[in-house]
C-alpha cells in the first residue's frame, strides 16, 4: 500500500513542485513505484515540470467523473519506468472537486504503488485542504526567507488539525555562503523555530532539473530520498564548502556574481 505524502508550503515560489518531482524521480530510480499526483487545479504544472505535458490524455477529473479508469489517467515518465504522473484538471480548473473525490481516486491506485506524492496548491485555502485530506504524511517546503518561514508556520499550524502520521520540513534554495556569514538562519535554527523535524536541505548552488545527474542539488535529493525510505536523518550540508580559508574565497566570488 502506497505511502501518501502531501507537499505543501503555505507560500508560492518556494519550489515545492520541483522538490516533489525530483524526490519522485530519486525514489523511482531506487526501485520504488511512484505516482506524482497534481492537486493544484489552478496552476496544474507538475506535468510540465516532468516534461510529459504532451502525453496527457486524461486527468484526475476525467477519472473522478468516469470518463476513464484511474489507471488510464496515469502517464509513465519516458525516462523512468517506475515514475507515473497524474495530472490535475486541465479542462475546467474552476470546477469544484471535493476532497472525498480526490481521495477515492488516490486510494484506488494505492495498492499498485509504493509512494503517492501529492503536490498541493500554495496557500491554506480550499485546495490545500483537498490535497491534505488525501494524505497520511506531510512535507512542508520552505526557503530561508522570512516571508516563506512565516507562511510555512501557518501551514504547519493548520496541518496539526489533521491526523497525519508525520509532518516534516524540507528547506529549499539554501545558500551556504549566506548561512556561514550569518545572513540567513541555518537549517537547524529554522527547524527549531518552526518546531518541525528537518527531513532535508536542498542547496541553491546549481540549477535543479528533473533527473539531472551530478551537482550538489541532486546529491541533496538522493539524501532526501534515503531519509524518506529509511527513516534516517542524513542532511546535506549546504554550508560545508564555504567554511575555512578557501570557503571564504568561494563566498566572496559568490557575492560578486
HUNOR-V370887 format. One line per field, one symbol per residue. phi: phi as a letter, one per 30 degrees, with the letter a starting at -180 (. if undefined). burial: + if it has 24 or more other ideal C-beta (glycine too) atoms within 12 Angstrom, else -. A space follows every 10 residues. Layout:
phi = ???
burial = ???
//
This chain:
phi = .ddccccbbi bdiciedddd dddedddddd jdcbcccccc ddchbddded icedcdcbbd deddcidade ddddcdddcb dccbccdddc cbddddbded ddddddddcd dcbcbbccdc ddibcedddd dddcccbbcc cbcddedddd dddddddddd dcccdabbcb cchdcddddd didbddeddd edddhbddca bcdcdbdcbe idciiddddd dddddddddc idbdcdcdce dccidddddd dddddcd
burial = -+++++++++ ++-+++++++ ++++++++++ -+++++++++ ++++++++++ ++---+-+++ ++++-----+ --+++++--+ -+++++++++ ------+-+- +++-++++++ --++++++++ ++++--++++ ++++++++++ +++++--++- ++++++-++- -+-+-+++++ ++++++++++ ---++++--+ +--+-+++++ +++++--+-+ +----+++++ +++++++++- ----++++++ ++-------+ +--+---
//
